[in-house]
């Protein structure tokens, strides 16, 4: 299934220590249910409640990135695809990165010197999430695939990427962004609330070993005043 906002991951530790650290992080971040659903998905039974989140395109002030004075934000091109695919934490291979760029999706990267430390994708043509894929209006965009390397987590890079994307999209006349958050991914939902994002729709996607797939709209939330329309 397509990318939603990721859950925090811990840095590996040797032996059984990594298991206990992962368990501790799962409990601390409120990811017990999401982790169980991930286990079922890997076994072929996918039960995914998720929100389509609606974000007004404003330019939030991201906190300074301490110790990264040589931080540079830039759009990635095909020449960067190999580096995206080589990142241990990337879910995008070199081939997939090239294919996405070729069909018009854009990827904004955060560079620390020559190191690609984080990136995020934007699609202005469609909401590219398999269960509820659909075209976007000219004033809309879809944000997805935010990724930060383990070494740079905690450096506040994703808020900087998002703020820069908002500025670029606003300059293009795009005033609404959509993103996907799993209903039990507590950290992702907490982050979206900080952006003043709101739930637009709640879905339940079920896939039984790839043989039967259903996507139910459970709730459509009322629009807020203004709500980012042009």
N, C-alpha and C positions, 0 to 999 in steps of 0.2 A: 504494500500500500504506500501511497505517497507520504512525503515527510510532514510531520507535525512538529510542534515545538518540543525539543528534547528534554529529558529529565536530567538532573545533575548526576554525574558519575564520579566515583571516587578514584583516587590514584592507586594502582595495584600495589599490594604489599606481598612479601614472600609468604608462601605456605598458607596455613590456615588463617593467618592474620588478615589476608585480603578478604576472606569470606566474612569474618566478623566485622571488618570495616564496612564492607558493602551492606551487611545487614543493619549495622548501626546507622548508616546514611539513609537507607530506605525508611527506617522508622523515624529518624530525625526530620526528614523532609516530607513526611506524610505520604509516602509512595507505596505503602503496603498493597493496597488494592490494585494500583497500576502495575506493580511488579508481578502480582499473580496473573493479571490479564496478559502481560507480556509472556509469561511462561506458557499459558494456554495457546497464545498465538504461535509461538515457536513449535508447539506440538500439533499445529494445524487447525485449532479451533479458535477463531478470532471473534471476540466479543468486545466491540469498541464503542463506548459512548463518547461523543465528542461534540465540541462547540465550534460553530463558525463565529469567530469574533470579529467585531466591527470596530475599527480604529479611525478616529478623525485624524487627518494628516496635519499635525501641528509639528512644531520644531522644539521638542523638549530640550532642556539644558542638561546634558549628561555631565556627571561629575568628572573632574580631571583624572587622567590616567597616570597615577603616580609611577615614576621611574621609567616611563616609556616616552621620553621627550622626542624620540625619533619615529613616533607613530605616524603612519601615512595611510590615508584611505583612498582607494582607487578602484575603478571598475576593472574586473578581470576580463582577459581576452583568451582566445584559443591557445596562446602561448603559455598561459598559466594553468592549463588543464592538467598537465602532468603533476604539477605541485599539489593541486587540489586532490587528485586521486591518490597521491602518495602519503597524505596526512593520515596517521594512524586512527584518528577520530572521525575521518570523513566517511559519510555514507554515499558519496558521489565518486564514481570511478572516473578515470580520465576520459573514457569513451562517452560516458553519460554526460559529463561536463561539456564536452565538445558538442554533443547532440543538443543539449539544452540551449547553449549559446547560439547554435545554428538556427534554431527555431524561434529565436527572438527573446528568450528569457535573458535577464541580466543578473550579474553577480557582483556585489560590492565586497571588496576585500579590505582587511585591516593588516597592514604590513608593519613589522618592527624590523627596520633595516631591510635585509633581503628575505626575512622569514615571514611567510604567510601565517598569521596568528589566528585569524577569524574571518568568516565570510557569511553572507546572507544573500538569498536569492529573491528576485522580484519578477512577477509575470504581470504584464498589463493587458494580455489578451484573454486569458481565461483563469478561472479558479481551478488550478491544476492539482486537485486532490481527488483521487480515483472515485470514492463513493459518491461525491456530490459535485462532480466536474461540471462546469458551465461557463458560458461566455461572460465577460465583464463589460460594463459600460465605459465610455471614454473617460469618465471621472473616477474610475476605480482601479485598484491594483491588488495583487495578492502577494503577501510576503511569506516566505517559507525557508526551511533548510538552514536556520541559524546554527553555526558550528564554531566552537572555540577549541583550540588545542589545549590539552591538559596543562601544559606548562604556563598557559596564559589565562587560565580560569581565575576568577577573582579580580581581574584587572579592569572590569567594567567596559569591555570592548563591545558587547552586543548593544548596549544603549547608545554608544557612539555610532555604530553602524546604522541603527534604526533612525537616529536623529538626522544623519546625513541622507538616508533614503527619503525620509519625510521631506527634507528640503528639496531634493531633486524632483520628487513627485509633485510637490506643490508648484514648482516652476513649470511643470508640464500641464498644469491645470487639473491634476488628480487630487481629490479632496477626501477620498475614502479608501481605506485599506482593509482587506480581509486577511485573516490568518486562522489557523486551525489549532485548537488546544484540546488535548484529551481531558475528559471530564474529571478524571481522578489524578491528573498531573498537577498537584497542588502548587509546586514552585512556579510552573508556567502560568497558572491562573493568577497567582499573586503578582507576578511580573506584569501581566496584562492589566491588572487593576491599577498598577502604578502609572500605566500609560493612559488611564481613563478609558480603556477599551470596554466595550459592553458585549454581552452575549446577544447575537443576532438570531441564531437557530441552534437547537439541540437535536442531534441525530443519534441513532443507534445502528451501527453497522455490524452485521454478523456474517461470517464466512465459515462454512463447514468443510474443512479440508479442500477448499477451492472448488468444490463441486456445486455448492449452493451459496449464493450471495444475496443478501437483502440489506437495504438501507432504509430505515424508517425515520421520517421527520416526527420527532416527539413533541417539539414545542417551537413556536415562532414568537420571539419576544417583541413587544411593542416598540415602535421607533421612538427615539428621544427627540426633543425639540431641536431643530437645526440638523443635527446628525450628519453634518459633513457634506450635504448635497451642494452642488454648484449653484 
